[in-house]
Amino acid sequence: MKLALPSSLENHHRILKLLYTGCQVVHGNLEITHLHGTPDLSFLQDIAEVQGYVLISHVSVDVIPLDNLRIIRGSQLYNSSYALAVLDNTVKSAGGPGLRELRMKSLTEILLGGVYIWGNPQLCFPNPQRMQWSDVLDEQNPQKVLQLQPRSSLCEQLRFASCPRHHHVFGCRDRRRAVRSGVLPQPKLLSELWISGVLGADGAGLPD
């Protein structure tokens, strides 16, 4: 499928929902493309493992909720190089605010392949260049290629009311509570890496 434009966007969403509702392991590639407006994407939250690559492209929805995705194996790679590719998600297509938030708070490992995040003018959460990808890319991964866009200049205009001035993977209040109580997700989660690498281990910079 890759980036081919589907003949019917409505049918395209319906097919994705049928494919991935209740699916924990994707035997192949996860391609999330050509989604606009405000479709229900909650079915993506079931996915815990992708054996190939993850491609997110040509969508204008505001959030991609891959909250429970833990591992990308990279048995196939996008453009022969990337296990995770997030590209060209703009508001030029009909309907939708543009991709602002990529939720991958549980991602712990990319076994093979690199990361490509580029051409997403409204992506604020997380900041691709501040993530500690070296802790997620497997030590034996021979293709640790990173192509990462800077945080969008529009982010100050697109602040989430619950998280002023700070990008996040999940809600600021939840993170602050978890950090300050000493209860965190398992080590190496991107959400924890973001806390320790950007705000400090005590979460002192987090708003109420």
N, C-alpha and C positions, 0 to 999 in steps of 0.2 A: 504494500500500500504506500508506504513512505509519504511523500508530499503530494501525491496525486489528488486533485480536487474531486470529491465524491459527487455523483450526479444529483443526490438529494441530501442536503445537510441534516434534515430531520431524520431520514433513515439512517444516516451515518451515526448520529447520536444513539439511536435505538439499537443499532448493531453493537456499538461499543458497550452499551449497558447490558445487552444480552451476553456478550462475551465475558465480561469481567465482574458481574454481580456474583458475589460469593467466591470469587476466584482468589486464591492465596498465592499460587505459583503460576507465573506466566511462562509456558513452555515455548519460548520464542521471543519476539520483540514486543515491547509495549510502545505503540505509536499513538500518541494523543495529538490529533491534528484537526484543523478546520472546525473548531467549536466556537460559537459566537452567541451573544445574548446572555441569558442566565439559565443554562441547562442544569439539571440536577446531576452533579458529578460525585455524589456521595458513594457510589459503587466503587470508586477508585480506592477508597479507604481500606478495602479488604485485602489489597495486594501487598504481599510481604516479600516476594522474591520474583525477580525477572532474570531468566536465564540468558537472554540476549542483551539488547540495548534498550534504553529508554529514550524516546524522541518526543519532544513537545514543541510543536511548531504551528504557525499560522492559526493561533487561537487568540481570541480577544476577551475571554472570560477573565474575571479578576483573580481567581484562586484556583490552583490545581492541588487537590487534597490527597497527596500520596503519603498520608501521615504514618502509615504502618509499613512502608517499604523499607526493608532492612538490608537487602543485598542485591547487587546487580552483578551477575556473573560475567557478562561480556563474551559469551560463546560466539556471538556475532557482534560486529561493531558498525556503527554508523559511519559512512565514508571511510571504512577500513581503519578508523582511528579512535572513535569515541563510544564509550559505554553510556554516557549521559550527554544528550544534546538538547539544548533549550535555545531555539533560534527563531528569529523573525516573527515574534509575537507582538503585533502592533495593533493599532486601532483603525487601520486603513480598511480592514474588512468590515462588512456590515454588522452593526450592533455589538455592543459590549464595551466595557471600560478600558480594556487592555490588561494584559497579565501583570499583576502587581505583586502577587505573593505565591511562592513555590513552597509548599509544605512537605518537607522531607525530614521531619524531626527524628525519625528512627533509623535513618540510613547509617550503617556501620561499615560496610565494605563494598568496594568496587574491585573485583578480582582481576579484571583485564580490561584495558582501554582507558582513555582519558576523559576529560570533561570539557564540553564546549558550551559556553553560555554567552550569546552575542546577539545583538539586534533586537533587544527587548527594551524599548525606550521608557517603559513605565515600571519595570521590575525594581522594587525597593526591598523586598523581604525574601530571602536574606541578601546581603551585599556579597556578590560572588567573589570579589577579590579579598574579602576579609575572612572567608571560611578557611579552616585548616584542612584542606583537601589531602595533604600528605598523610594525615592520620586515618583517612578513609580509603585511599588507594593502597591496595595490597603491596607489601614489601617486595613480593616476587613479580609484580606487575611490570612487564617490560615496556609498556606504552603509557607512561604517566604524562601524557600530553595535556596541557591546560591552556585553553583559550578563553579568557574571562573578561567580560565587559566591566567597566567601572559602574558604580552605583549611579542610577539615573539622576540627572540634575533636577528632575521634576519631583523628586521624593519629598522635598520640603513642602510642596503644594499638595501632596497626596498622603499626608500623615494620617495614621489611624488614630482615632480619638483616644483609644485606650493605651497608645504607645507613642506619645509625642517624642520626636527627635530621634527615635531609635527604631532600627529595623528588627524584625523578629521572625522566628520560625513558628512559634506558637505564642499564645497571648502573654503579654508582659506581666500581667498580674499573676498568672499561673507560674511563670518562670521565677518571679521574685519570691513567691511563696515557697517554691521548691528549693531554691538556692539558700534562702535564709533559714529554712528549717532543717537544712542538711539532707533533705530527701531529694535525690536527683535520679533521672533515668540512668540506665547502665552506662559505664564509661564508653567513650568514643562516639556517643550520639552527637550528631551535628548541633543539636540544640545546646548540649553541654559545652562542646568545643567553642561555640559562639560566645557563651557566657564567659568562659575562662580566657578566651583569646581577645575579646573585644571589650567587655565590661569589667573584667576582673572576677576572681573566683567568688567573692562575697556578694556579687550582684549589686554593689552599692550604687551603681549608676542607673539602676532601673527606677522608672517612675512609679508612683503609687497606683 
